[in-house]
Amino acid sequence: MREKQFIAYILYTFLILAISSCTTQAWYESVKQGAANNCRNEPPSESERCLENLNKQSYQEYKKNRSNEKSP
């Protein structure tokens, strides 16, 4: 019984560590990719316009601009 609890504890700890390894940058890039995929699902005439209006800012630029906005 204790062995099963120990294994469950180890697996749970590993799962938490794996989930927390997702970075803010990965989320940022994933959202950008999702928006581009949504644009590609539009009709051809709308797809081009949609892709042109997407955020093309890198995560580093985003982070820099965000920190500048927070500073008074």
C-alpha angles and dihedrals in degrees: 000000000000091000091057091049091050092050091047090050092051092048092047091050091049091050092052091049092049093050094047091053090075104104130212088246091057090052091048093051092044092055091049091050091048091053091051090050090051089052091052090056091060123093112279094257092052095037095067093048091047093051091049091055096050122116106264095177115125119235091250091054090046092050092047093049091046093052090048090054092052093052114086 
